[in-house]
Amino acid sequence: MTTPTTLTTPAAPAGPWLVLIGPAGAGKTTLGMALAELAGREFVDIDEAGVPFYEEMGWPVARIFSDSARLGWIPTERAWEVARAHAVEQVVARSADAVLALGAGHTNYTNPELFSRVKAALAQAEHVLWIEPHAEPQESLRLLRARNLVERERDYIQDGHDILGEWLTDAQARSLATARHYNHGKDVAVSAAEVIAVITGAAT
């Protein structure tokens, strides 16, 4: 007698539907909000959702700013890595089926163990989208620099480091993406429609 075959439906990913990553000024928050509205999903920004998890690791936002002023931005960024990794793990675990934007630096680590933890966390997401202005790296950096000077009054060059350039060209961070989007000269609604088409397989 033949045993009937039981068909099972694959379990949905435990993590977010879509995670947006990329350097400062790439437009992750703006595009993420548009995508969440278009797809009818919750939008989560780690810059807000991650605060209590930074604090769990001894890094309230006030300390980040005070240490940056006292010790310098680069040493503070390096020391803050452990809190960023913890926040990514915790926010990803709490953002099932959502659109999640990761602030610049949340995918960039000098500590290989911390990067591995973040990579494992993002593996729970259905899609991870890298965003930057342009496919040509130098043009992308030029555009990002201009955006940040206008929007944040910062060029992200400090203590001999071009941190914006480091974020942009970090091969580890870029390797986390399952798709990429270049948004220079595009209205956010156009970008959102393009992204939806790509990640749902509707684009050719």
N, C-alpha and C positions, 0 to 999 in steps of 0.2 A: 504493500500500500504506500502510495506516495504521500509524503508529508507536505501539507500546503505551505507555500512560501508566504512568509509574513513581510509585507512591504512597510518600511519605516520611513518617516519623513525626516530628513536631516535637521538636526537641531540648529536653531538660529544662533548666530554668534552672540556670545555673552556680553560683548562690549559694544561700543558705538557703531552706528551704521557708517559714519564717515568721520574721519579725523583729518583736520587741515593742519599742515605743518609748513614751515618756511621761515625766512628771515624777517626781521622787523620791517614794517612798511609794505609787506607783500599784499596785504589786504585780507588776511585770514578772517578777522572778525566780521568785516563788512560782507564778505562773500558767504561766510558761514551762516550769518543771519538770513541772508537771501535764500540760501539753499534750504535751511530749516523750514522757512515759510513755504517755499515751493514744494517741498517734499512732505509737508505736514508733520514735521518732527520737532522735538525739543532742541533748542540751541544751548550749548554749554560753553562758557569761556573759562579756561583754566586760570586766567589772571584773577578771576573772582572766585571760582569754585575751589581753587587750590589753596587759598589763604589759610584755612584751618589746618591743612595738612603741612604747610610750611611751618606753622606754629608748633605742631606736634614734634617737629624735628629741631625746635629751638630757633626758628627763623621767622619771627613776625616781620611784617613788611617794614616796620620802623627800623628794625635791625639792618635790613638790606640797605636802606638808604644811609643810615648812620655809619655802617662799616664801609660803604663805598666812599663816603666823604673822608673818613678817618684813615682807611688802609689803602684805598684805591679800588677802582672798579674791577680790574682783572683778578686780583686776589680774592675779592668778595665773590665774584662770579664762580671761581673755582671752588671756594669753600661752600657755596650755596648749592652745589651740584647734588649733594645727597638729599637735600630737602626737595629739590625739583623732581628728582627721580621718584621719591616717595609720593609726591603730589600727583605725578602722572599715573602711577599705579592705582592710587586711591580714586582719582577722578574717573579714569577709564572704567574701573569696576562699578562705578555708580552712574554711568552714562549709557546704559543699554539702549540701543536703537536710536541714539541721539546724534546730532551733528556737534562735534567737539572741536574747538579751536585751541591749539597749543601755542602759547606765547613763544616768541623767539627765545632760544636757549633751552627749551624743554626737551629738545632732541639732540642737543650738543653737549658732549661730555668728554673730559680728558681721562676720566676713570673708566676703564673697559668694563668693570663689573657693573657700574651704574648704567652704562649704555646697554649692556645685555639685559638688565632688568626692564628698562624702558622698551627695548625691542620685543621682549616677551609680552609686555603689557599691550603694546600696539598690535600684536598678532591676534588679539581678541577682536579687533575691529574688522568690519567687513571691507572697508576701503580706507586707504590712507593717501591723501592727496597733497602733493608738494606744489606750492604756489610761488611764483616769482613773476616779475614783469615780462622778461624777454628770454628767448632761447639762447641768445648770445651772452655769455657770462659777463663780459665787461660792460655791455650795454645795460644788462640787468642791474649790475652794481651801480652804474651811473644813475639810473632811474630810481633805485632804492635810496641812494644817498640824497637825491633831490627831494623825494617824498618825505624822508625823515627830517630834513632840514626845515621843510615847510610845516609838517604836522607836529613834530616833536621838538624842533629847534636843536637837534642833535645830529652830528655826523657819524657817531659811533666809532671815532678814532680816539683812543685814549691809552696812555702809558705805553706808547709805541706799538699798540695793537690796532689793526683795522678789524674790530670785532664784527662789523657788518659783513666784510669780505669773508671772514672766517665762517660765519653762519651760512653764507651763501654757498661756499665751495666745500663745505664739510661733507666728504664722501660718505661717512657713516650715516649722517642725518639723511642725506638724499636717498640712501639705500633703503630706508624705511618705507618709502612711497610705493604704492601699487599703481599710481597714475600721476600725471603732471598736468599743470595748467599754467599758461602764460596769459597775463591779463592786461598788458599795456594797451591803452587806447580802447578798451572795451567797457561798455556800460555794465554795471554789476548784474543786471538782469540777463544780459547776453552771456556773461561769464557763467552765471548759475545754470542757464539752459544748456550751455555747452558741457559743463561738468556732469549734469544729470544724464545727458546723452552718452557721455563717455563711460561713466561708471555703471550704467544700466545696460550697456552694450548696444545702444541704439545708434551710436556713431559708427561710421565706416572708416 
